[in-house]
């Protein structure tokens, strides 16, 4: 399952969509699942775990691929906990090395 967030207004109150897509062999789209997480919140791990576990396609999943470990701004996914709760390997892919000088605690 590949997972990423949808469009949202950064630094605002509200929720952002999270979409999970299940492909078989890279050619067959088997399913799409979704949930919402709070922008800059703390619920990404819980929401992803629940979305995956209740998917009709759960039994066919072999891995979870995430586009980074933050969704909806800075809602961080605990990938170790996600692995433990779903019993699936988690692969987090990032395009660029994080710029830690740009990451600030608010």
Residue, then its C-alpha position, 0 to 999 in steps of 0.5 A: x500500500x502506498x500512502x500520501x496526504x492530499x492538499x491542505x492549507x499549511x499552518x491552519x486548523x482542520x484536517x487533511x486527506x490521507x489516501x492509501x492505494x493498493x496495487x498488485x504487481x504494479x499493474x492492477x489497482x486493487x483498491x483505494x482507502x482514505x482517512x483524515x488527519x489533523x493538520x500539524x496534529x498528533x493522530x497520524x499513526x493512529x489514523x493510518x493504523x486504523x485505515x490499514x487494519x480495516x481495509x478489505x485488502x489488509x490480508x493481501x498487503x505485504x508492505x506499507x510505503x509512506x511518502x516521508x514520515x510527516x503528513x498534513x504539515x508536521x503530523x509525524x507517523x511513528x513508523x515503529x509503532x505502525x509496523x507493530x500495530x499492522x504487522x507489516x514492514x513500513x518503508x518511508x521514502x523521502x526525496x530530499x534530506x530534511x533541512x533541520x534549520x528550517x524545522x522549528x518548534x512552535 
